[in-house]
Amino acid sequence: MKIKIRKSKIAYSVVFALFFLWIMTGCKSQVSDMVEKEKIVKVRTIEAVKYPIIIKYYGQLEPEEIKNYAFKSGGKLEQVNVEVGDVVSKGALLATLDSFEVDLGLDASIEQLKMAKLDAEKAQETFNFYSDTYEDMLSLYSAGAVALNQLNEAELQKEIKSKDLEQAQKKKQQAEIDLGYKSKTVEDTGLISEIEGYVAEIHYKVGELVPQGYPTITVRSLSQIAKISVTLEDIKKIELGDKTQVKIDANSYEGQIAHIDLIPNQATRTYGVEVKMDTSESFILGQDCHVEIEDESQEGLWLNINEIMNDGADYVYVVKDSRAFRKTIETHEIYKDKVRVTGLESGDQVIVEGKNALIEGYKVIVEGESNE
């Protein structure tokens, strides 16, 4: 009986020892599980730097110059030498009016001028004769050879012929002016292109009556500009001659501001700005483009755009006392792949690698620092 009791005690001792060992092993496992995890990260210490501010606008391509050619006198359209889409050079004859009537007027003016010249020559000869006669009579009167009334008569005739000469010369001048006008009218029966470009529109057909001053042919220049609408806030930052980048599709072209409207658009309250591009390439009119204008440099804290995270608000993680802390930021101007931010302080260590799956308060190990 004693032997059985002794065996039972031994069995209980073994079971108790095993149970105690199992408990201790479980506790150690839990303690091990409670050891805080650490995440390896790379940081970049941010400092205040300066980058240029880029003003960006969406725009469209337009011809640099549009010319509407009109006849200075009305008439029947006799000939059109171009078609829509044709490229024309400076000085090219675009169209002509029927010049029959103006040619008749020109011929008449030429004849009138010839007659006026003859009349003026005769009047000059007559005046010269009576002027010489007066001088002779004056000498004779001084010598007592003629009476005073004879001298007065000679002087009167000289004055009359002087006025006749003056009238003849005025008629000659008027005839010359009329001939010049008629000659110009004949010249104006032809429309001459003042620029190199292409024909955009032809407003009348051959044989139709063209009113004076109404556009007959429209020519657009080959050179093109980018046109943008700029807000009042930004218009104060730009000037004529400022350098720009014009982006069309995947290509970028240098340019400069060539014109700034002084009066805003009444509907949009924006100012029209024209950018001349340094390229000989031809583009589709109305094609979309993006214009970037470099403004003065802005000092501040700048981050690479890919360093910023967003879950409805822009934020980054910074390291403080070996732990990751979230900081909400606001973004401002953009320069290339960088953006100026507020909400951080100079000297903050921003986590740039290993930031995914971080939770605020995580313990981190800074493995290295990024210089970019």
C-alpha positions, 0 to 999 in steps of 0.5 A: 500500500505504501508502495502505491502511494509513493508511485502516485506521488511521483506521478503527480510530481512529474505531471506538475513539473511538465505543467510548470514547464509548459507554463514557463515556455508559454510565458516566454513566447508571449514575452518574445511576442511583446518585443517591439518591432522596428522598421528600417527607413531612409530619410532626407533632412530638409532645409530651405532652398530656392527654386524658380516658380513656374507659372503654367497655363493651358492655351491654343495655337493661332497664326501670328498674323491674320490679314483681311485684304479688301479693295479700296473701291468697289467693282466686279471681281474679275480674277482670283489667282489663288485657292483656299490652302495655297501658300503665297509669298509676300508681294503675290497678286491675289485677285483683281477687279474689272478695271475698265471704268477706272482705266477710262478715268485714268486716261481722262486724267492723263489728258487733263494733265496734259492740257493743264500743263500746256495752259500753265506753260502759256500762262507763264510765257504771257506773264513773262512778256508782261513782266518784261514790258512793265520793266521796260515801261518803268525805265522809260518812265524814269527817263520821261519817255512815257506818261504815268498812266502808261506805266500804270496800265503796264503794271495792271496787265502784269498783275492780271497775268500773274493771277492767270498764271497762279490759276493755271498752276493750281489747275495743273496741281489739281490735275496731278493730284487727280492723276495720282488718285486715278493711278492709285485706283488702278493699282487698287484693282489688284490685291497684293499679299503683304505677308508670306502665308496661306490663303484661309478664306475667299469671300467672293466669287469671280463675277460678283460685285465686291463692296468697297472695304469689305474683306475679299481674301484672308491670308494667315501667316505661316508663323504661329503663336501660343495664346493664353489667358492669364489671371490678374494675379499672374499678369503682374508677374510677367513682362514682354520678353520673358522666356517660356516653354511651350509644350505641344504633344511630347515636344517642348519649344522655347519662346518668349512673351510677345504681347500682353493685352492691357484690357482684360476680357470682360467675360472672363476677367483674364488678360490675353497673352501671346507667346512667340515660339522659336521654331519653324515647324508648322502646327494645326491651328487651334491645337492645344498646348501648355505654356510654362513661364519662369517667374522669380525664385521662391525660397522655402521647404521643397519636397520631391513630389513622389515623397508625398503621400495622400489619403485625402490629405497630403502628408509625410512621416518624419523621424523624431526620437527614433519614431515615425510621426505623421505630419499633414502638409500643404502643397504650393508652387511646383518646379519640375518634380519638386513642390514647395510645402508648408507644415514642416520645419527646417531640419525635419527628417522626412522618411523617403524610403520605407514609408509604406505600411508605416503607422504613427509611433512606429519605432524606426531605424534610420539606415541612411540619408537621401541627398536628393 
